[in-house]
Amino acid sequence: MKILNYSKEHIEFRKKARAFMEKEIIPNIQEWEAAHDFPRDVWYRLGEAGLLCATIPVEYGGTGRDLLYDVIVAEELLRADSSCGGGVVLHSWITTPYIAVFGSEEQKKKYLPKCVSGECIAAVGMTEPDAGSDLTSITTTAVEDGDDVIINGTKIFISCGICCGVVVLAARDPEIENPYKALSLYLVEEGTPGFTKGVKYDKMGLHTQDTGELIFTDCRIPKTSMLGKKGEGFKMLMLELQQERLSIAIMALGTAEHVLEETIEHYKKPSSKYVIPKTQVNQFAIAEMATDIKMQRLFLDKLIEEHMAGSNIVVETSMAKYKMTELARDVCDRCIDLHGDFGTTEACIAVKSLLDVRSMSIFAGTNEIMRQIISKFMKL
Ligand SMILES: Cc1cc2nc3c(=O)[nH]c(=O)nc-3n(C[C@H](O)[C@H](O)[C@H](O)COP(=O)(O)OP(=O)(O)OC[C@H]3O[C@@H](n4cnc5c(N)ncnc54)[C@H](O)[C@@H]3O)c2cc1C
């Protein structure tokens, strides 16, 4: 059963991406994990290999390929390690597209080639201490002053917040009360006076994806740094959420598939150190997980196809985001049990992957918010 049609070119690209992971990522991942780092030069190598931002058009330095190429990169990164895909997927699927979709010609020419080459990593700053699920509570201000805008406020838990070269920042005009009309998006570059990077969070997993704090104190940027139209920030954030949540579903299901594959491998070819007993209980556990994964894979591939065709599948991607992040967590948890004693050690892939997927139910909209979107759609 197959939904997505990968062409010969896609298959060749997958081989190339896998070879890159085997050479550049897999041999180093343990060292990076221990150091909680994803070295800056790896971004350049990803860029050189054509593995960043596949959909960016040729005139802006990209290859103008279809989204399946970005799907392949996400899947191959996850096969290499369940943590290191996060920042790259965010950059290619979520943050750079804001500039590609809403940027002026000048902004696209300035930033997109650097995003494709890995020279500039893009982050998106929405969350604040009192504004997580509810973005209407954003208090970071953007006040116009002649040809400039002055930004004040703090953003927290921003992916690639520490390594980013530019941030797509959501800030409000304090003069406008209606929160849906008060928000605008701005491109703020690293090094702008008044923009500092704060804490790098010590997360339970996703160690090779930095998550940090961004602080803006009388940060003056030109008005031309506004992304899209004034007052349309909320609308733009909502428009990009479908792709963002789809990318999280892809990472979650990809992790579940990989952990189960590795577990089955150990079950079939036990090592001299540990064996997964061939009992019916263990066979049924594997059969149940394989069934859930297969059914969700078909749903996910259908969503990728519909998304690429431009369909509105906001509700379905919300379903996929919550269900697949929960499936990934359950699969890791059950595989830990299957591995027995070895499943309590950090060397077990299910342990590391559980820590990496655990926060996926929180970011890109919590799973409660996903259920709220579905309930609203169902007019419950
Ligand atoms: C690893 C990681 C990476 C992140 N990356 C980014 C990033 O790049 N950019 C960015 O802007 N943000 C990022 N975030 C922040 C993330 O989007 C927020 O953490 C998330 O939106 C939740 O916000 P909050 O922590 O304020 O929780 P809250 O909104 O305070 O929610 C707390 C609890 O209450 C529940 N809840 C809240 N409102 C409702 C409701 N209306 N109905 C039912 N339940 C509700 C939630 O489901 C949750 O269980 C990241 C977070 C993490 C952990």
The ligand as a Gaussian input file, in Angstrom:
#p B3LYP/6-31G(d) Opt

LIG

0 1
 C       11.504000      22.243000      22.461000
 C       10.632000      23.443000      22.241000
 C       10.795000      24.223000      21.114000
 C       10.006000      25.354000      20.924000
 N       10.227000      26.165000      19.835000
 C        9.543000      27.333000      19.703000
 C        9.846000      28.244000      18.640000
 O       10.715000      27.985000      17.794000
 N        9.162000      29.418000      18.579000
 C        8.207000      29.756000      19.501000
 O        7.653000      30.838000      19.390000
 N        7.888000      28.896000      20.511000
 C        8.538000      27.706000      20.647000
 N        8.262000      26.854000      21.690000
 C        7.243000      27.221000      22.645000
 C        5.978000      26.420000      22.472000
 O        5.329000      26.756000      21.285000
 C        5.112000      26.629000      23.723000
 O        5.775000      25.985000      24.785000
 C        3.734000      26.068000      23.566000
 O        2.977000      26.858000      22.704000
 C        3.027000      25.978000      24.906000
 O        3.032000      27.207000      25.535000
 P        3.262000      27.338000      27.122000
 O        4.509000      26.614000      27.458000
 O        3.156000      28.753000      27.498000
 O        2.068000      26.517000      27.756000
 P        0.625000      27.052000      28.131000
 O       -0.033000      27.669000      26.964000
 O        0.741000      27.881000      29.363000
 O       -0.108000      25.686000      28.460000
 C        0.129000      24.971000      29.681000
 C       -0.871000      23.795000      29.708000
 O       -2.227000      24.292000      29.619000
 C       -2.875000      23.752000      28.471000
 N       -3.722000      24.767000      27.838000
 C       -3.388000      26.043000      27.555000
 N       -4.426000      26.675000      26.945000
 C       -5.395000      25.770000      26.825000
 C       -6.724000      25.787000      26.264000
 N       -7.219000      26.895000      25.709000
 N       -7.447000      24.649000      26.302000
 C       -6.954000      23.508000      26.855000
 N       -5.721000      23.438000      27.414000
 C       -4.966000      24.533000      27.378000
 C       -1.771000      23.333000      27.522000
 O       -2.198000      22.303000      26.655000
 C       -0.687000      22.856000      28.496000
 O       -0.951000      21.549000      28.885000
 C        9.010000      25.696000      21.877000
 C        8.830000      24.884000      23.007000
 C        9.622000      23.779000      23.204000
 C        9.397000      22.941000      24.427000

